[in-house]
Amino acid sequence: MNNITPQQAESFASRHWRLQVSAKQLAGFEDQNFHLLTKSGEAFLLKCSAKSNHGFQSVLDQVYGHIGMPTKTKEENGQRWTLLPWTPGIPWADFRPRTPELYQDLGIKAARHYQTIATFSDDALHRHEFRWDLAQALWIKPLTGLLADDIKTIVDLFIERFEELMPMYDQFPKTTIHNDLNDYNILVKDGEVSGFIDYGDMCHSQRINELAILLTYGMMDQASPLDSGVHIVKGFSKIQELSREEILCLHTLIGMRLAVSLVTSAKNLQDQPENVYLQISRQPALKLIRRLAEKGEKWTNYRFLDAAGHQLFEENDLKNLLSYMKTAMVVPVQEGDYYTLDLTVGSTELGHEHYYNDAKEHQRRINHLLAIHQKTFAIGSYDEIRPLYSSDDFTEYGNEGQRWRTVHIGLDFFNEAGCEVYAFAHGRVHASKNNEGDKNYGNTVILEHKGFYTLYGHLSSATLENMQIGQEVTAGQLIGWLGEPHENGNWAPHLHFQIILDMLDYEDDFPGVCFMEEREVWKQISPDPRPFLGLEIKDNHSWTRAKIQQQRREKLGRSYSLSYDEPLHIVRAHGVYLYDSSGRKYLDCVNNVPHVGHQNIRVVEAASEQAQLLNTNTRYLHRNIVELADKLTRTLPNHLSVCHFVNSGSEANELAIRMARIATGRNGVVAMEHGYHGNTSLCVDISSYKFEGKGGQGQKDFVQIVPMPDPVRGSDGTKGFKLDEQMELPAAFIHESILSCGGQVVMPDGFYGSLYEDFRTKGMVMIADEVQTGLGRVGSHMWAFEAEGLRPDVVTIGKPFGNGHPLAAVVCTEEIADRFHNGMEYFNTFGGNPVSCAIGLEVLDIIEDSELQNHGWVLGQWITTELKEIAKQYPSIVDVRGRGLFLGWEFADPVTKSPLAHKASYFVNEMKRYGVLLSTDGPYHNVIKFKPPMVFTQSHAEYMLAMMKEVMPYI
């Protein structure tokens, strides 16, 4: 068939259907396709097919009518032209983000579409010698030599398995199927599947082929293809029921579709090397077939069975195991002589990560609990979500970023090393091996029984000396002993016991912890041991997110807010990570309050040690408060030498204003536009960000506001600003050294300096609010005002000073302190208490010991450079700004500079889906703020930037 140009397509549409259109050529395998668009916006699909296809095209015309898609056809010069209504949407191949919800929607829509076309019948759809019919896929068998050796090996195995399944496969229900739901024939609009196109490969074949082909293309280009496939199967099965036998063929059928595609590509590469379209799926197909072979048939089909609502094992498979109900014993635990541990993510029994990662400390804590409850054994529950598994062996990258295995699918028995371990049932030794590595099983025995296996992990080295592969054992026979930490994977001594119904492709090891996404499948493969051991153990289920949200609505004030479209249920934190109730770790890029890292062990222990001795007010002598004042003032310029301790940044700013008013005898305050200084009444009154926002009461008559410079739109805040001469001279000028809620705005050179110079001539007090920017965060200096070359009279410091503990401070000059000392006592019940001061001292020590200020400067410069490189690729990021680890990047139209708040919000929520926490700020809520704990490292930054590169293409 001659190539048709877009101009010829336009002419044909005008001559035959009186359509004045512009035509754009689309990809096509055999037909030539064009998108037609009229001036009024009406769209059509025009297909031009060769004469040899005309008979089948007439059948397709009937199909289009059957599915409610009217067509017009014309023949000219041996070519058949078909005009169809345009199906709106973006091809699946080009659409992002592909969320779990979208994958399930794809399955649902594809099943409904299948049910519609399945009722159409025509003899022409019984297509013989049709290479795209999976039932006829064995045509590729003599051609696998065209493939690279490693791929040929995989393809040959799929062919062999397909031939084995053929007797069963031939009996499957056959109907009309679309047969080519590939990633360019699926359309998406507004985040939902909007339709399917290109019926040229329709045929009469096994109905399961429709799902297999859909899965083939739906699983391509995914970090975790099976997770995507599971959502598709789940959606499809909601509409169209499929038999267990059909599901069990999916792994092989997907492999065969990929094999057909790869052989066809290899053949086309020989015949038509210039045709790029014919190679469009080759690389994704190569990647997927390797992943499919790696995962294996059993595991793939188990996940699909579960997604389709089938049980993995039939009753007969469980018959022998069920005979041991309530009769087995694996350790010498007596009825009732055990305490059930809470090892869940939010467990207070588990304690700090530092403690449970230390085997001896963890054992000490468990022994303490056993002594309190007067029990011999401690038991760790089955199906428990835990934070214990933090080594690289327990993590991988899924479709939504990094994830960790957190669900425990065995049962733990904690006791002293040397405690005896018994065989669950009669059987033989299947494996006896030391699985080395931190937090691995250590010495492990796996027994094979009739119809199932049992695993015994964390044993002593002596155990392996007595357990030989093939050795017969009887129920209750002594098979080993609990090991010490040095031989059991570095754990507190305990037995990990697990029942296994299928070893899959494992030999001498087996997962004892699984990913949340795979939880229900693993629970069927490794069922709960408790009923067989006669144990009644209470599960440690935490509050659900829904229940907490409901209680918040009922019990808390309506003014509280939650971050993100789908709020997080956070129950633990450590370093730069927040853990939700499912054990997922989120990289915290926005919480500046845990300045030296969430739950820093040095801070935790400093607080604990002092809390055990004394916590009282400042009317008694105590060394902590004077040590803290001395250490803090040594980080500041010499003129800032007097400290007052409070509990929060809001209190600090309120006290600073009070000091200024007493020192000057005046009342007024000058503040920055979009500034934020706290949530007390006075702080709200001087915070433009609050009083000009929703619910604000507007500017009070004692407040004057300096306009904020706009680095994107070029306005200079100082131009035209003068103190109102009709008002009394103000007492103070208060400012954030870098405007945070204003959008991480660094002032132009000399901006604050000129204001200081002017205001000082009028006797005003200069207050630098360092609540968010102090303590080394900006990197170049310990305090952000130093980077501006300023000499404030008062500095306020907030909760980062206490790493989240309620500790804050006001540091001022001797002159201000003397004027404040006017006879009225300053007393703050908790401000400056010994516990808070112990924490503050430790925070300052950590900043110094870890050189966090310099770290913030070096890392901040590197991140800024990388962000600017990303901004070059995506013009909607119009500015990257900030200092050290206090950065922001702004979304706006690159031409008009109009704020793009919706893009910023979408970006934040998508980054959260990938496990990275950021938030928006600025007067237009279009600035991304980045202010992580100061222990944030380059590897953390690299992960954040990598996920940003995943998200930005579809922002």
KAMO-V889071 format. One record per pair of residues at least 12 apart in sequence whose C-alpha atoms are under 6 Angstrom apart, sorted by the first residue. I is the first residue (numbers start at 1). J is the second residue. If there is no record, write none. Layout:
BEGIN
i->I j->J
i->I j->J
END
This chain:
BEGIN
i->1 j->50
i->6 j->23
i->10 j->23
i->20 j->38
i->21 j->36
i->21 j->37
i->21 j->38
i->22 j->36
i->22 j->37
i->23 j->35
i->23 j->36
i->31 j->48
i->31 j->49
i->32 j->47
i->32 j->48
i->33 j->46
i->33 j->47
i->34 j->46
i->43 j->86
i->44 j->84
i->44 j->85
i->44 j->86
i->45 j->83
i->45 j->84
i->45 j->86
i->46 j->82
i->46 j->83
i->47 j->81
i->47 j->82
i->48 j->80
i->48 j->81
i->49 j->79
i->49 j->80
i->50 j->79
i->51 j->78
i->51 j->79
i->71 j->83
i->71 j->84
i->89 j->187
i->89 j->188
i->89 j->189
i->90 j->187
i->90 j->188
i->91 j->184
i->91 j->186
i->91 j->187
i->92 j->183
i->92 j->184
i->92 j->186
i->92 j->187
i->93 j->183
i->93 j->184
i->96 j->954
i->103 j->231
i->103 j->232
i->104 j->231
i->104 j->232
i->104 j->235
i->106 j->193
i->107 j->232
i->107 j->235
i->107 j->236
i->108 j->235
i->108 j->236
i->111 j->236
i->111 j->239
i->111 j->240
i->118 j->175
i->118 j->176
i->125 j->203
i->125 j->204
i->126 j->204
i->155 j->259
i->173 j->206
i->174 j->205
i->174 j->206
i->174 j->207
i->175 j->204
i->175 j->205
i->175 j->207
i->176 j->203
i->176 j->204
i->177 j->202
i->177 j->203
i->178 j->202
i->179 j->201
i->179 j->202
i->179 j->210
i->181 j->214
i->182 j->217
i->183 j->217
i->185 j->197
i->212 j->250
i->212 j->253
i->212 j->254
i->215 j->229
i->216 j->254
i->220 j->284
i->221 j->284
i->223 j->398
i->223 j->399
i->224 j->398
i->224 j->399
i->230 j->304
i->230 j->307
i->233 j->307
i->234 j->307
i->234 j->308
i->237 j->308
i->248 j->301
i->251 j->297
i->258 j->285
i->265 j->279
i->324 j->532
i->325 j->532
i->326 j->531
i->326 j->532
i->326 j->533
i->326 j->534
i->328 j->424
i->328 j->532
i->328 j->533
i->329 j->424
i->329 j->533
i->330 j->421
i->330 j->422
i->330 j->423
i->330 j->424
i->331 j->421
i->331 j->422
i->337 j->375
i->337 j->376
i->338 j->375
i->338 j->376
i->338 j->377
i->338 j->378
i->339 j->378
i->340 j->378
i->340 j->379
i->341 j->379
i->341 j->380
i->343 j->386
i->344 j->385
i->344 j->386
i->345 j->386
i->345 j->387
i->346 j->571
i->346 j->572
i->359 j->491
i->359 j->492
i->363 j->492
i->377 j->414
i->377 j->415
i->378 j->413
i->378 j->414
i->379 j->412
i->379 j->413
i->380 j->411
i->380 j->412
i->381 j->411
i->382 j->408
i->382 j->409
i->382 j->410
i->382 j->411
i->383 j->407
i->383 j->408
i->383 j->409
i->384 j->407
i->384 j->408
i->385 j->406
i->385 j->407
i->386 j->406
i->387 j->583
i->400 j->914
i->401 j->914
i->405 j->513
i->405 j->514
i->405 j->515
i->406 j->515
i->406 j->583
i->407 j->513
i->407 j->514
i->408 j->513
i->409 j->512
i->409 j->513
i->410 j->497
i->410 j->498
i->411 j->496
i->411 j->497
i->412 j->495
i->412 j->496
i->413 j->494
i->413 j->495
i->414 j->494
i->415 j->494
i->416 j->493
i->417 j->482
i->417 j->483
i->417 j->484
i->417 j->493
i->418 j->481
i->418 j->482
i->419 j->481
i->419 j->482
i->420 j->481
i->421 j->478
i->421 j->479
i->421 j->480
i->421 j->481
i->422 j->476
i->422 j->477
i->422 j->478
i->422 j->479
i->423 j->475
i->423 j->476
i->423 j->477
i->424 j->475
i->425 j->475
i->426 j->473
i->426 j->474
i->426 j->475
i->427 j->448
i->427 j->449
i->427 j->472
i->427 j->473
i->428 j->447
i->428 j->448
i->428 j->470
i->428 j->471
i->428 j->472
i->428 j->473
i->429 j->447
i->429 j->469
i->429 j->470
i->429 j->471
i->430 j->446
i->430 j->447
i->430 j->448
i->430 j->469
i->431 j->445
i->431 j->446
i->431 j->469
i->431 j->508
i->432 j->444
i->432 j->445
i->432 j->464
i->438 j->489
i->438 j->490
i->439 j->489
i->439 j->490
i->440 j->489
i->441 j->457
i->441 j->458
i->441 j->488
i->441 j->489
i->442 j->458
i->442 j->487
i->442 j->488
i->442 j->489
i->443 j->458
i->443 j->459
i->443 j->488
i->444 j->456
i->444 j->457
i->452 j->500
i->452 j->501
i->453 j->499
i->453 j->500
i->454 j->498
i->454 j->499
i->454 j->500
i->455 j->497
i->455 j->498
i->456 j->496
i->456 j->497
i->457 j->495
i->457 j->496
i->458 j->483
i->458 j->488
i->458 j->495
i->459 j->481
i->459 j->482
i->459 j->483
i->459 j->488
i->460 j->481
i->460 j->482
i->460 j->483
i->463 j->480
i->482 j->494
i->499 j->526
i->500 j->525
i->500 j->526
i->501 j->525
i->545 j->569
i->569 j->581
i->573 j->598
i->574 j->598
i->574 j->599
i->575 j->597
i->575 j->598
i->576 j->588
i->576 j->597
i->586 j->915
i->586 j->916
i->587 j->916
i->587 j->917
i->588 j->917
i->589 j->917
i->589 j->918
i->589 j->930
i->589 j->931
i->589 j->932
i->590 j->918
i->590 j->930
i->590 j->931
i->590 j->932
i->591 j->932
i->592 j->931
i->592 j->932
i->592 j->933
i->593 j->799
i->593 j->800
i->593 j->803
i->593 j->804
i->594 j->800
i->594 j->803
i->594 j->804
i->594 j->933
i->595 j->800
i->595 j->803
i->595 j->933
i->595 j->934
i->596 j->933
i->596 j->934
i->596 j->935
i->597 j->933
i->597 j->935
i->603 j->839
i->603 j->842
i->606 j->839
i->607 j->835
i->607 j->839
i->610 j->835
i->611 j->835
i->615 j->833
i->615 j->834
i->615 j->835
i->616 j->833
i->617 j->829
i->617 j->830
i->617 j->833
i->624 j->834
i->624 j->837
i->625 j->832
i->625 j->837
i->628 j->841
i->639 j->813
i->640 j->812
i->640 j->813
i->641 j->813
i->642 j->811
i->642 j->812
i->643 j->810
i->643 j->811
i->644 j->809
i->644 j->810
i->645 j->808
i->645 j->809
i->645 j->831
i->645 j->832
i->646 j->808
i->646 j->809
i->646 j->831
i->647 j->806
i->647 j->807
i->647 j->808
i->647 j->831
i->648 j->798
i->648 j->799
i->648 j->806
i->648 j->807
i->648 j->808
i->649 j->771
i->649 j->798
i->649 j->808
i->650 j->678
i->652 j->796
i->652 j->809
i->652 j->810
i->659 j->820
i->660 j->731
i->660 j->765
i->661 j->731
i->663 j->819
i->664 j->731
i->666 j->731
i->667 j->731
i->668 j->702
i->668 j->703
i->668 j->730
i->668 j->731
i->669 j->703
i->669 j->730
i->669 j->731
i->669 j->732
i->669 j->733
i->670 j->703
i->670 j->704
i->670 j->705
i->670 j->733
i->671 j->705
i->671 j->733
i->671 j->734
i->671 j->735
i->672 j->705
i->672 j->706
i->673 j->688
i->673 j->705
i->673 j->706
i->673 j->707
i->673 j->708
i->674 j->688
i->674 j->689
i->674 j->742
i->675 j->687
i->675 j->688
i->675 j->689
i->676 j->689
i->731 j->764
i->732 j->764
i->732 j->765
i->732 j->766
i->733 j->766
i->734 j->767
i->735 j->768
i->735 j->769
i->736 j->769
i->737 j->784
i->737 j->785
i->741 j->921
i->741 j->922
i->742 j->922
i->742 j->923
i->743 j->921
i->743 j->922
i->743 j->927
i->744 j->888
i->746 j->882
i->766 j->792
i->766 j->793
i->767 j->792
i->767 j->794
i->767 j->795
i->768 j->795
i->769 j->795
i->769 j->796
i->770 j->796
i->770 j->797
i->771 j->797
i->771 j->798
i->776 j->853
i->777 j->885
i->778 j->883
i->778 j->884
i->778 j->885
i->779 j->853
i->779 j->854
i->779 j->856
i->779 j->857
i->779 j->884
i->780 j->857
i->793 j->812
i->793 j->813
i->794 j->811
i->794 j->812
i->795 j->810
i->795 j->811
i->796 j->809
i->796 j->810
i->797 j->809
i->801 j->840
i->802 j->839
i->802 j->840
i->807 j->836
i->856 j->884
i->856 j->885
i->857 j->884
i->860 j->884
i->860 j->885
i->875 j->894
i->876 j->891
i->876 j->892
i->876 j->893
i->876 j->894
i->877 j->890
i->877 j->891
i->878 j->890
i->885 j->931
i->886 j->930
i->886 j->931
i->887 j->930
i->888 j->928
i->888 j->929
i->888 j->930
i->889 j->927
i->889 j->928
i->890 j->926
i->890 j->927
i->891 j->926
i->900 j->926
i->901 j->925
i->901 j->926
i->904 j->926
END
